[in-house]
Amino acid sequence: MKLLDGVALRDQLVAELRQRIEAAGSPPVCLATVLVGDDKPSQIYVRNKHKMAAAAGMISKQVELPASATQAEVEDTVAGLAADPTVHGILCQLPLPDGLDPEPVLALIPYQKDVDGLTEVSMGRLVRGLPGHVGCTPLGVMRLLERYDIPTAGRRAVVVGRSTLVGLPQVLLLGRKGVDATVTLAHSRTRDLVEVCREADILVAAAGQARMITAAHVKPGAAVLDVGISRTASGIVGDVDFESVSAVAGALTPMPGGTGPMTIACLMENTLAAARMLGAFAD
C-alpha cells in the first residue's frame, strides 16, 4: 500500500513556493488573517498558517479582534484589508463567535484575495471554469493525487459528503477537463453506500462521521483520501477506519498527517496565486 504522506508533500510544496519567490527577487507576498475571539483551536490554526507563510518566504499580517467585536467592526476590518494593496490574500478564521454572521463578512473579500476559496463568487468561478481560488482542502486532495501519481482520467471517483467547503468543490475538481474522472456524489441518504463506494478507484471521505469508511466500502487497490475530522473520546479521528482499510486500499492518507497538512500548503499556493492575479508577482 502507498501511504499518501501529506506532511512530506506539504514541506516539498512550501519549499517550491519559497524557491519561486526568491527566484523572482523576493517581492512581498502578504497573507492577512482575521481572528475574532479566543477559540483555542482557531488560535492554533492561525499560528500554524503564519508559521507556514514564513517558511514559504511570505509575509503575514495578523488582525485579532475580541469576542465582543460587533458585526460592523468585523466587517470594517475585512473591508480595510480588501482595500489594502499590500495585502494579497485574506483569511477570516471560522467559526466566528456566536451572534456574528460570516456571510456578509466573506462577501467583502474580493475573489482575487479569497485564498480560502470560501465565497459564493469563488464557488461560481470554479463552476464556470474561470480564474479564481479553490478551497484549500479539496485542492490539497488534488495535489496528493497528482504528486503521488494516482491516475484519474477515466477512473471512477466517489466523494462521500456534500458540504460546500469540501464535497461539492471536490466533485467539480475531479470531474473537470484534464482530470477526467467520472464522479459520484454520495451522502447520508445514499442507498447501498457500501456498494457505491466499492465502485470507486478514488474514494474521498468527507462526511465528518468518525471511521464510517471501513474495508467493506473499499475496492481492492483503490486510492482512499480521508478528509473528515471528528473528536472522539480516544482523540481526533478521520472518516476512514485506517487499520482495516489499509489492508485493502492501494493508496491511503494517514490521519493525522494526510489531507490536513495539504490544506495549509494549498493556502500558501493560493496566496502566491493571489499576488500574481493582483499584479504583485511575476515569475
Phi and psi restraints in degrees (value plus and minus 20) as a CYANA .aco file:
   2 LYS   PHI    -110.8   -70.8
   2 LYS   PSI     102.5   142.5
   3 LEU   PHI    -106.8   -66.8
   3 LEU   PSI     102.5   142.5
   4 LEU   PHI    -108.2   -68.2
   4 LEU   PSI      67.2   107.2
   5 ASP   PHI     -98.4   -58.4
   5 ASP   PSI      86.1   126.1
   6 GLY   PHI     -95.5   -55.5
   6 GLY   PSI     -47.8    -7.8
   7 VAL   PHI     -86.8   -46.8
   7 VAL   PSI     -68.8   -28.8
   8 ALA   PHI     -82.5   -42.5
   8 ALA   PSI     -62.0   -22.0
   9 LEU   PHI     -90.0   -50.0
   9 LEU   PSI     -58.0   -18.0
  10 ARG   PHI     -75.9   -35.9
  10 ARG   PSI     -69.4   -29.4
  11 ASP   PHI     -82.8   -42.8
  11 ASP   PSI     -57.1   -17.1
  12 GLN   PHI     -85.8   -45.8
  12 GLN   PSI     -66.4   -26.4
  13 LEU   PHI     -85.4   -45.4
  13 LEU   PSI     -61.0   -21.0
  14 VAL   PHI     -85.2   -45.2
  14 VAL   PSI     -59.4   -19.4
  15 ALA   PHI     -83.5   -43.5
  15 ALA   PSI     -58.8   -18.8
  16 GLU   PHI     -84.9   -44.9
  16 GLU   PSI     -59.6   -19.6
  17 LEU   PHI     -83.3   -43.3
  17 LEU   PSI     -62.4   -22.4
  18 ARG   PHI     -81.6   -41.6
  18 ARG   PSI     -61.8   -21.8
  19 GLN   PHI     -81.7   -41.7
  19 GLN   PSI     -61.2   -21.2
  20 ARG   PHI     -84.7   -44.7
  20 ARG   PSI     -62.4   -22.4
  21 ILE   PHI     -86.3   -46.3
  21 ILE   PSI     -64.3   -24.3
  22 GLU   PHI     -86.2   -46.2
  22 GLU   PSI     -58.0   -18.0
  23 ALA   PHI     -84.9   -44.9
  23 ALA   PSI     -45.7    -5.7
  24 ALA   PHI    -108.4   -68.4
  24 ALA   PSI     -14.5    25.5
  25 GLY   PHI      73.3   113.3
  25 GLY   PSI      -3.8    36.2
  26 SER   PHI      34.3    74.3
  26 SER   PSI      31.2    71.2
  27 PRO   PHI     -85.3   -45.3
  27 PRO   PSI     130.7   170.7
  28 PRO   PHI     -87.7   -47.7
  28 PRO   PSI     101.3   141.3
  29 VAL   PHI    -136.5   -96.5
  29 VAL   PSI      95.9   135.9
  30 CYS   PHI    -135.2   -95.2
  30 CYS   PSI     107.6   147.6
  31 LEU   PHI    -126.5   -86.5
  31 LEU   PSI     105.2   145.2
  32 ALA   PHI    -129.4   -89.4
  32 ALA   PSI     115.7   155.7
  33 THR   PHI    -138.4   -98.4
  33 THR   PSI     126.1   166.1
  34 VAL   PHI    -139.7   -99.7
  34 VAL   PSI      99.7   139.7
  35 LEU   PHI    -140.3  -100.3
  35 LEU   PSI     100.6   140.6
  36 VAL   PHI    -131.2   -91.2
  36 VAL   PSI     104.3   144.3
  37 GLY   PHI      71.7   111.7
  37 GLY   PSI    -191.7  -151.7
  38 ASP   PHI    -144.5  -104.5
  38 ASP   PSI      15.1    55.1
  39 ASP   PHI     -86.1   -46.1
  39 ASP   PSI     100.8   140.8
  40 LYS   PHI     -81.6   -41.6
  40 LYS   PSI     -69.2   -29.2
  41 PRO   PHI     -77.9   -37.9
  41 PRO   PSI     -59.3   -19.3
  42 SER   PHI     -84.1   -44.1
  42 SER   PSI     -59.7   -19.7
  43 GLN   PHI     -81.8   -41.8
  43 GLN   PSI     -60.7   -20.7
  44 ILE   PHI     -86.1   -46.1
  44 ILE   PSI     -64.4   -24.4
  45 TYR   PHI     -78.9   -38.9
  45 TYR   PSI     -66.6   -26.6
  46 VAL   PHI     -86.3   -46.3
  46 VAL   PSI     -61.0   -21.0
  47 ARG   PHI     -79.7   -39.7
  47 ARG   PSI     -63.1   -23.1
  48 ASN   PHI     -84.8   -44.8
  48 ASN   PSI     -55.7   -15.7
  49 LYS   PHI     -85.9   -45.9
  49 LYS   PSI     -60.0   -20.0
  50 HIS   PHI     -88.3   -48.3
  50 HIS   PSI     -58.6   -18.6
  51 LYS   PHI     -81.6   -41.6
  51 LYS   PSI     -62.6   -22.6
  52 MET   PHI     -91.9   -51.9
  52 MET   PSI     -53.7   -13.7
  53 ALA   PHI     -81.0   -41.0
  53 ALA   PSI     -62.1   -22.1
  54 ALA   PHI     -83.8   -43.8
  54 ALA   PSI     -60.3   -20.3
  55 ALA   PHI     -84.1   -44.1
  55 ALA   PSI     -50.3   -10.3
  56 ALA   PHI    -104.8   -64.8
  56 ALA   PSI     -19.9    20.1
  57 GLY   PHI      62.3   102.3
  57 GLY   PSI      -1.1    38.9
  58 MET   PHI    -122.0   -82.0
  58 MET   PSI     146.5   186.5
  59 ILE   PHI    -127.1   -87.1
  59 ILE   PSI     137.0   177.0
  60 SER   PHI    -158.4  -118.4
  60 SER   PSI     131.7   171.7
  61 LYS   PHI    -148.3  -108.3
  61 LYS   PSI     106.0   146.0
  62 GLN   PHI    -132.7   -92.7
  62 GLN   PSI     106.5   146.5
  63 VAL   PHI    -134.6   -94.6
  63 VAL   PSI     102.6   142.6
  64 GLU   PHI    -135.1   -95.1
  64 GLU   PSI     113.9   153.9
  65 LEU   PHI    -142.8  -102.8
  65 LEU   PSI     128.3   168.3
  66 PRO   PHI     -91.3   -51.3
  66 PRO   PSI     141.2   181.2
  67 ALA   PHI     -81.0   -41.0
  67 ALA   PSI     -40.0     0.0
  68 SER   PHI    -103.5   -63.5
  68 SER   PSI     -20.7    19.3
  69 ALA   PHI     -79.0   -39.0
  69 ALA   PSI     123.0   163.0
  70 THR   PHI    -105.3   -65.3
  70 THR   PSI     146.8   186.8
  71 GLN   PHI     -77.0   -37.0
  71 GLN   PSI     -63.5   -23.5
  72 ALA   PHI     -84.0   -44.0
  72 ALA   PSI     -58.9   -18.9
  73 GLU   PHI     -85.6   -45.6
  73 GLU   PSI     -61.5   -21.5
  74 VAL   PHI     -86.2   -46.2
  74 VAL   PSI     -64.2   -24.2
  75 GLU   PHI     -84.0   -44.0
  75 GLU   PSI     -59.9   -19.9
  76 ASP   PHI     -83.2   -43.2
  76 ASP   PSI     -58.3   -18.3
  77 THR   PHI     -83.5   -43.5
  77 THR   PSI     -67.8   -27.8
  78 VAL   PHI     -87.6   -47.6
  78 VAL   PSI     -59.2   -19.2
  79 ALA   PHI     -81.8   -41.8
  79 ALA   PSI     -57.3   -17.3
  80 GLY   PHI     -84.1   -44.1
  80 GLY   PSI     -60.9   -20.9
  81 LEU   PHI     -88.7   -48.7
  81 LEU   PSI     -56.2   -16.2
  82 ALA   PHI     -83.1   -43.1
  82 ALA   PSI     -52.8   -12.8
  83 ALA   PHI    -108.4   -68.4
  83 ALA   PSI     -28.6    11.4
  84 ASP   PHI    -103.3   -63.3
  84 ASP   PSI      93.6   133.6
  85 PRO   PHI     -89.7   -49.7
  85 PRO   PSI     -34.4     5.6
  86 THR   PHI    -104.7   -64.7
  86 THR   PSI     -29.4    10.6
  87 VAL   PHI    -121.0   -81.0
  87 VAL   PSI     106.0   146.0
  88 HIS   PHI    -125.5   -85.5
  88 HIS   PSI     -52.3   -12.3
  89 GLY   PHI    -148.0  -108.0
  89 GLY   PSI     120.0   160.0
  90 ILE   PHI    -143.6  -103.6
  90 ILE   PSI     109.9   149.9
  91 LEU   PHI    -146.6  -106.6
  91 LEU   PSI      96.8   136.8
  92 CYS   PHI    -118.0   -78.0
  92 CYS   PSI      91.8   131.8
  93 GLN   PHI     -88.4   -48.4
  93 GLN   PSI     105.6   145.6
  94 LEU   PHI    -129.0   -89.0
  94 LEU   PSI     133.3   173.3
  95 PRO   PHI    -100.3   -60.3
  95 PRO   PSI     133.4   173.4
  96 LEU   PHI     -99.5   -59.5
  96 LEU   PSI     138.3   178.3
  97 PRO   PHI     -77.4   -37.4
  97 PRO   PSI     135.8   175.8
  98 ASP   PHI     -74.1   -34.1
  98 ASP   PSI     118.5   158.5
  99 GLY   PHI      77.9   117.9
  99 GLY   PSI     -31.1     8.9
 100 LEU   PHI    -126.0   -86.0
 100 LEU   PSI     116.9   156.9
 101 ASP   PHI    -118.1   -78.1
 101 ASP   PSI      97.3   137.3
 102 PRO   PHI     -93.0   -53.0
 102 PRO   PSI     -44.8    -4.8
 103 GLU   PHI     -81.2   -41.2
 103 GLU   PSI     -70.7   -30.7
 104 PRO   PHI     -85.6   -45.6
 104 PRO   PSI     -45.4    -5.4
 105 VAL   PHI     -88.7   -48.7
 105 VAL   PSI     -69.7   -29.7
 106 LEU   PHI     -83.6   -43.6
 106 LEU   PSI     -53.4   -13.4
 107 ALA   PHI     -83.9   -43.9
 107 ALA   PSI     -38.6     1.4
 108 LEU   PHI    -100.6   -60.6
 108 LEU   PSI     -32.2     7.8
 109 ILE   PHI    -105.1   -65.1
 109 ILE   PSI      99.8   139.8
 110 PRO   PHI     -80.9   -40.9
 110 PRO   PSI     126.4   166.4
 111 TYR   PHI     -79.5   -39.5
 111 TYR   PSI     -49.5    -9.5
 112 GLN   PHI     -84.7   -44.7
 112 GLN   PSI     -48.1    -8.1
 113 LYS   PHI    -122.2   -82.2
 113 LYS   PSI     -20.1    19.9
 114 ASP   PHI    -101.2   -61.2
 114 ASP   PSI      51.8    91.8
 115 VAL   PHI     -92.2   -52.2
 115 VAL   PSI     -31.8     8.2
 116 ASP   PHI    -107.1   -67.1
 116 ASP   PSI     -31.3     8.7
 117 GLY   PHI      43.4    83.4
 117 GLY   PSI      14.9    54.9
 118 LEU   PHI    -116.2   -76.2
 118 LEU   PSI     -40.8    -0.8
 119 THR   PHI    -100.3   -60.3
 119 THR   PSI     142.2   182.2
 120 GLU   PHI     -86.0   -46.0
 120 GLU   PSI     -49.2    -9.2
 121 VAL   PHI     -86.9   -46.9
 121 VAL   PSI     -63.7   -23.7
 122 SER   PHI     -82.8   -42.8
 122 SER   PSI     -61.6   -21.6
 123 MET   PHI     -84.5   -44.5
 123 MET   PSI     -61.7   -21.7
 124 GLY   PHI     -82.8   -42.8
 124 GLY   PSI     -59.5   -19.5
 125 ARG   PHI     -88.3   -48.3
 125 ARG   PSI     -53.8   -13.8
 126 LEU   PHI     -84.2   -44.2
 126 LEU   PSI     -65.3   -25.3
 127 VAL   PHI     -81.2   -41.2
 127 VAL   PSI     -60.3   -20.3
 128 ARG   PHI    -103.2   -63.2
 128 ARG   PSI     -29.0    11.0
 129 GLY   PHI      55.1    95.1
 129 GLY   PSI       7.5    47.5
 130 LEU   PHI    -115.8   -75.8
 130 LEU   PSI     138.6   178.6
 131 PRO   PHI     -79.7   -39.7
 131 PRO   PSI     117.8   157.8
 132 GLY   PHI     153.6   193.6
 132 GLY   PSI    -191.1  -151.1
 133 HIS   PHI    -129.5   -89.5
 133 HIS   PSI     117.1   157.1
 134 VAL   PHI    -116.9   -76.9
 134 VAL   PSI     124.9   164.9
 135 GLY   PHI     -67.8   -27.8
 135 GLY   PSI     118.6   158.6
 136 CYS   PHI     -85.9   -45.9
 136 CYS   PSI     -54.3   -14.3
 137 THR   PHI     -91.0   -51.0
 137 THR   PSI     -71.7   -31.7
 138 PRO   PHI     -82.6   -42.6
 138 PRO   PSI     -53.2   -13.2
 139 LEU   PHI     -85.6   -45.6
 139 LEU   PSI     -57.7   -17.7
 140 GLY   PHI     -81.4   -41.4
 140 GLY   PSI     -58.3   -18.3
 141 VAL   PHI     -80.9   -40.9
 141 VAL   PSI     -63.0   -23.0
 142 MET   PHI     -84.3   -44.3
 142 MET   PSI     -59.3   -19.3
 143 ARG   PHI     -85.8   -45.8
 143 ARG   PSI     -58.0   -18.0
 144 LEU   PHI     -81.0   -41.0
 144 LEU   PSI     -65.0   -25.0
 145 LEU   PHI     -82.4   -42.4
 145 LEU   PSI     -63.1   -23.1
 146 GLU   PHI     -85.9   -45.9
 146 GLU   PSI     -71.9   -31.9
 147 ARG   PHI     -95.1   -55.1
 147 ARG   PSI     -43.2    -3.2
 148 TYR   PHI    -119.9   -79.9
 148 TYR   PSI      -4.7    35.3
 149 ASP   PHI      36.4    76.4
 149 ASP   PSI      25.9    65.9
 150 ILE   PHI    -110.2   -70.2
 150 ILE   PSI      94.0   134.0
 151 PRO   PHI     -86.6   -46.6
 151 PRO   PSI     122.8   162.8
 152 THR   PHI    -141.3  -101.3
 152 THR   PSI     -51.4   -11.4
 153 ALA   PHI     -81.6   -41.6
 153 ALA   PSI     102.7   142.7
 154 GLY   PHI      56.7    96.7
 154 GLY   PSI     -20.5    19.5
 155 ARG   PHI    -106.0   -66.0
 155 ARG   PSI     135.4   175.4
 156 ARG   PHI    -107.1   -67.1
 156 ARG   PSI     107.3   147.3
 157 ALA   PHI    -141.5  -101.5
 157 ALA   PSI     120.6   160.6
 158 VAL   PHI    -145.1  -105.1
 158 VAL   PSI     108.0   148.0
 159 VAL   PHI    -129.5   -89.5
 159 VAL   PSI     101.0   141.0
 160 VAL   PHI    -119.9   -79.9
 160 VAL   PSI      90.8   130.8
 161 GLY   PHI     103.2   143.2
 161 GLY   PSI     117.0   157.0
 162 ARG   PHI    -146.5  -106.5
 162 ARG   PSI      10.5    50.5
 163 SER   PHI     -88.4   -48.4
 163 SER   PSI     133.7   173.7
 164 THR   PHI     -93.0   -53.0
 164 THR   PSI     -37.6     2.4
 165 LEU   PHI    -101.0   -61.0
 165 LEU   PSI     -56.2   -16.2
 166 VAL   PHI    -149.2  -109.2
 166 VAL   PSI     -80.0   -40.0
 167 GLY   PHI     -77.8   -37.8
 167 GLY   PSI     -72.8   -32.8
 168 LEU   PHI     -85.7   -45.7
 168 LEU   PSI     -69.1   -29.1
 169 PRO   PHI     -83.4   -43.4
 169 PRO   PSI     -50.8   -10.8
 170 GLN   PHI     -83.1   -43.1
 170 GLN   PSI     -61.1   -21.1
 171 VAL   PHI     -80.0   -40.0
 171 VAL   PSI     -65.0   -25.0
 172 LEU   PHI     -83.4   -43.4
 172 LEU   PSI     -61.3   -21.3
 173 LEU   PHI     -87.6   -47.6
 173 LEU   PSI     -61.1   -21.1
 174 LEU   PHI     -89.4   -49.4
 174 LEU   PSI     -50.0   -10.0
 175 GLY   PHI    -113.4   -73.4
 175 GLY   PSI     -24.9    15.1
 176 ARG   PHI     -90.7   -50.7
 176 ARG   PSI     137.9   177.9
 177 LYS   PHI     -82.2   -42.2
 177 LYS   PSI     113.8   153.8
 178 GLY   PHI      82.9   122.9
 178 GLY   PSI     -49.1    -9.1
 179 VAL   PHI    -115.4   -75.4
 179 VAL   PSI     -71.8   -31.8
 180 ASP   PHI      46.9    86.9
 180 ASP   PSI      11.2    51.2
 181 ALA   PHI    -101.6   -61.6
 181 ALA   PSI     135.8   175.8
 182 THR   PHI    -117.6   -77.6
 182 THR   PSI      94.9   134.9
 183 VAL   PHI    -131.0   -91.0
 183 VAL   PSI     115.2   155.2
 184 THR   PHI    -134.0   -94.0
 184 THR   PSI     112.5   152.5
 185 LEU   PHI    -119.0   -79.0
 185 LEU   PSI      97.5   137.5
 186 ALA   PHI    -132.4   -92.4
 186 ALA   PSI     139.7   179.7
 187 HIS   PHI    -180.9  -140.9
 187 HIS   PSI    -188.6  -148.6
 188 SER   PHI     -85.1   -45.1
 188 SER   PSI     -42.0    -2.0
 189 ARG   PHI    -118.8   -78.8
 189 ARG   PSI     -14.1    25.9
 190 THR   PHI     -89.2   -49.2
 190 THR   PSI     108.2   148.2
 191 ARG   PHI     -95.7   -55.7
 191 ARG   PSI     123.7   163.7
 192 ASP   PHI      33.0    73.0
 192 ASP   PSI      33.1    73.1
 193 LEU   PHI     -78.3   -38.3
 193 LEU   PSI     -58.7   -18.7
 194 VAL   PHI     -78.7   -38.7
 194 VAL   PSI     -66.4   -26.4
 195 GLU   PHI     -86.9   -46.9
 195 GLU   PSI     -59.2   -19.2
 196 VAL   PHI     -83.0   -43.0
 196 VAL   PSI     -65.7   -25.7
 197 CYS   PHI     -85.4   -45.4
 197 CYS   PSI     -54.9   -14.9
 198 ARG   PHI     -90.3   -50.3
 198 ARG   PSI     -29.6    10.4
 199 GLU   PHI    -101.3   -61.3
 199 GLU   PSI     -31.4     8.6
 200 ALA   PHI    -104.2   -64.2
 200 ALA   PSI     113.6   153.6
 201 ASP   PHI    -102.1   -62.1
 201 ASP   PSI     -47.5    -7.5
 202 ILE   PHI    -150.0  -110.0
 202 ILE   PSI     101.9   141.9
 203 LEU   PHI    -141.1  -101.1
 203 LEU   PSI      97.9   137.9
 204 VAL   PHI    -128.7   -88.7
 204 VAL   PSI      97.2   137.2
 205 ALA   PHI    -119.4   -79.4
 205 ALA   PSI      90.6   130.6
 206 ALA   PHI    -160.5  -120.5
 206 ALA   PSI      23.3    63.3
 207 ALA   PHI    -121.1   -81.1
 207 ALA   PSI     -35.4     4.6
 208 GLY   PHI      53.9    93.9
 208 GLY   PSI       8.7    48.7
 209 GLN   PHI    -135.8   -95.8
 209 GLN   PSI      95.5   135.5
 210 ALA   PHI     -75.4   -35.4
 210 ALA   PSI     103.7   143.7
 211 ARG   PHI      32.3    72.3
 211 ARG   PSI      13.6    53.6
 212 MET   PHI     -92.7   -52.7
 212 MET   PSI     -46.5    -6.5
 213 ILE   PHI    -112.2   -72.2
 213 ILE   PSI      94.4   134.4
 214 THR   PHI    -131.8   -91.8
 214 THR   PSI     159.9   199.9
 215 ALA   PHI     -77.7   -37.7
 215 ALA   PSI     -50.3   -10.3
 216 ALA   PHI     -84.4   -44.4
 216 ALA   PSI     -44.3    -4.3
 217 HIS   PHI    -104.4   -64.4
 217 HIS   PSI     -31.5     8.5
 218 VAL   PHI    -128.5   -88.5
 218 VAL   PSI     106.0   146.0
 219 LYS   PHI     -87.7   -47.7
 219 LYS   PSI     112.4   152.4
 220 PRO   PHI     -74.5   -34.5
 220 PRO   PSI     108.2   148.2
 221 GLY   PHI      69.9   109.9
 221 GLY   PSI     -23.7    16.3
 222 ALA   PHI     -89.5   -49.5
 222 ALA   PSI     135.9   175.9
 223 ALA   PHI    -111.0   -71.0
 223 ALA   PSI     106.5   146.5
 224 VAL   PHI    -140.4  -100.4
 224 VAL   PSI     103.4   143.4
 225 LEU   PHI    -138.4   -98.4
 225 LEU   PSI     101.5   141.5
 226 ASP   PHI    -120.0   -80.0
 226 ASP   PSI      91.9   131.9
 227 VAL   PHI    -123.9   -83.9
 227 VAL   PSI     -40.5    -0.5
 228 GLY   PHI     -89.5   -49.5
 228 GLY   PSI     128.6   168.6
 229 ILE   PHI    -154.2  -114.2
 229 ILE   PSI     104.1   144.1
 230 SER   PHI    -153.2  -113.2
 230 SER   PSI     120.1   160.1
 231 ARG   PHI    -115.3   -75.3
 231 ARG   PSI      99.5   139.5
 232 THR   PHI    -142.1  -102.1
 232 THR   PSI     154.4   194.4
 233 ALA   PHI     -81.1   -41.1
 233 ALA   PSI     -46.5    -6.5
 234 SER   PHI    -113.6   -73.6
 234 SER   PSI     -14.2    25.8
 235 GLY   PHI      96.1   136.1
 235 GLY   PSI    -187.8  -147.8
 236 ILE   PHI    -102.5   -62.5
 236 ILE   PSI     107.6   147.6
 237 VAL   PHI    -150.1  -110.1
 237 VAL   PSI     145.8   185.8
 238 GLY   PHI    -119.6   -79.6
 238 GLY   PSI    -190.5  -150.5
 239 ASP   PHI     -98.8   -58.8
 239 ASP   PSI     -35.0     5.0
 240 VAL   PHI    -126.3   -86.3
 240 VAL   PSI     113.2   153.2
 241 ASP   PHI     -98.6   -58.6
 241 ASP   PSI      71.3   111.3
 242 PHE   PHI     -75.1   -35.1
 242 PHE   PSI     -64.8   -24.8
 243 GLU   PHI     -81.3   -41.3
 243 GLU   PSI     -67.7   -27.7
 244 SER   PHI     -94.7   -54.7
 244 SER   PSI     -58.9   -18.9
 245 VAL   PHI     -89.4   -49.4
 245 VAL   PSI     -52.4   -12.4
 246 SER   PHI     -82.4   -42.4
 246 SER   PSI     -41.0    -1.0
 247 ALA   PHI    -101.1   -61.1
 247 ALA   PSI     -30.9     9.1
 248 VAL   PHI    -137.0   -97.0
 248 VAL   PSI     -59.6   -19.6
 249 ALA   PHI     -89.4   -49.4
 249 ALA   PSI     133.5   173.5
 250 GLY   PHI    -108.2   -68.2
 250 GLY   PSI     -45.3    -5.3
 251 ALA   PHI    -170.6  -130.6
 251 ALA   PSI     123.4   163.4
 252 LEU   PHI    -174.7  -134.7
 252 LEU   PSI     117.4   157.4
 253 THR   PHI    -103.9   -63.9
 253 THR   PSI     119.9   159.9
 254 PRO   PHI     -97.1   -57.1
 254 PRO   PSI     145.7   185.7
 255 MET   PHI    -161.7  -121.7
 255 MET   PSI      92.8   132.8
 256 PRO   PHI     -99.1   -59.1
 256 PRO   PSI     158.1   198.1
 257 GLY   PHI      79.0   119.0
 257 GLY   PSI      -9.9    30.1
 258 GLY   PHI    -131.2   -91.2
 258 GLY   PSI    -116.2   -76.2
 259 THR   PHI     -95.8   -55.8
 259 THR   PSI     -45.3    -5.3
 260 GLY   PHI     -78.7   -38.7
 260 GLY   PSI     -74.2   -34.2
 261 PRO   PHI     -79.9   -39.9
 261 PRO   PSI     -51.2   -11.2
 262 MET   PHI     -89.5   -49.5
 262 MET   PSI     -48.3    -8.3
 263 THR   PHI     -80.4   -40.4
 263 THR   PSI     -65.7   -25.7
 264 ILE   PHI     -93.1   -53.1
 264 ILE   PSI     -52.1   -12.1
 265 ALA   PHI     -83.6   -43.6
 265 ALA   PSI     -60.4   -20.4
 266 CYS   PHI     -94.0   -54.0
 266 CYS   PSI     -45.0    -5.0
 267 LEU   PHI     -81.7   -41.7
 267 LEU   PSI     -61.8   -21.8
 268 MET   PHI     -86.8   -46.8
 268 MET   PSI     -59.8   -19.8
 269 GLU   PHI     -81.0   -41.0
 269 GLU   PSI     -63.9   -23.9
 270 ASN   PHI     -85.6   -45.6
 270 ASN   PSI     -55.3   -15.3
 271 THR   PHI     -85.6   -45.6
 271 THR   PSI     -61.6   -21.6
 272 LEU   PHI     -86.1   -46.1
 272 LEU   PSI     -59.6   -19.6
 273 ALA   PHI     -82.9   -42.9
 273 ALA   PSI     -55.8   -15.8
 274 ALA   PHI     -84.2   -44.2
 274 ALA   PSI     -63.3   -23.3
 275 ALA   PHI     -81.4   -41.4
 275 ALA   PSI     -57.2   -17.2
 276 ARG   PHI     -87.8   -47.8
 276 ARG   PSI     -63.4   -23.4
 277 MET   PHI     -82.0   -42.0
 277 MET   PSI     -50.2   -10.2
 278 LEU   PHI    -110.7   -70.7
 278 LEU   PSI     -16.8    23.2
 279 GLY   PHI      59.5    99.5
 279 GLY   PSI      -4.6    35.4
 280 ALA   PHI    -117.8   -77.8
 280 ALA   PSI     -23.3    16.7
 281 PHE   PHI    -168.8  -128.8
 281 PHE   PSI     118.5   158.5
 282 ALA   PHI    -165.4  -125.4
 282 ALA   PSI     114.3   154.3
